[in-house]
Amino acid sequence: MAQSKKGIVVSQQKYTLDLLAETSLIAYKPADTLIDLNHYFIADVGDKLINVGRYQRLVGRLIYFTITRPNITYAVSVVSQFMYALTIVHLDAVNRILRYLKNSPSVGLLYSPQFDLCIKGYTDAYWIGSVTDRCSTSCYCTFIGGNLVTWRSKK
């Protein structure tokens, strides 16, 4: 947590840098985007991943990141759908998310002091968005005084 005149910033900068160092991605080039546009991941297609436990731990740690980085929630939810039918393509997608975090490790949530405590909510739905199971995705977020307080994405 860091405090400034604009408010309080909650970020996971040290956790980000530690994870990048642990995965040896600290020397890699940062990624500008989280996930390829028009990506289609399919279970069990391609070379099988041998170290499934490593993938599952990385995805679990990325889920923890979504607490302060809601912008990565969609990409993390995509890679978390393939926890047991893994290929090299899925691990590459996780590594891309980590390289994206390297691009901006100190980004977090800013909670600024507001005197107007107006509550605003937004929602969206993506009908039949998944190619593999034809399920829909819905999401929402809630702001109080311009500060993000809740968000959720559900398949």
JOVEN-V973629 format. One record per helix or strand of 3 or more residues. SS is the DSSP state (a for helix, b for strand). FROM is the first residue (numbers start at 0). LEN is the number of residues. If there is no record, write none. Layout:
BEGIN
ss:SS from:FROM len:LEN
ss:SS from:FROM len:LEN
END
This chain:
BEGIN
ss:b from:7 len:4
ss:a from:12 len:10
ss:a from:51 len:14
ss:a from:69 len:11
ss:a from:87 len:16
ss:b from:107 len:4
ss:b from:118 len:8
ss:b from:136 len:8
ss:b from:146 len:8
END
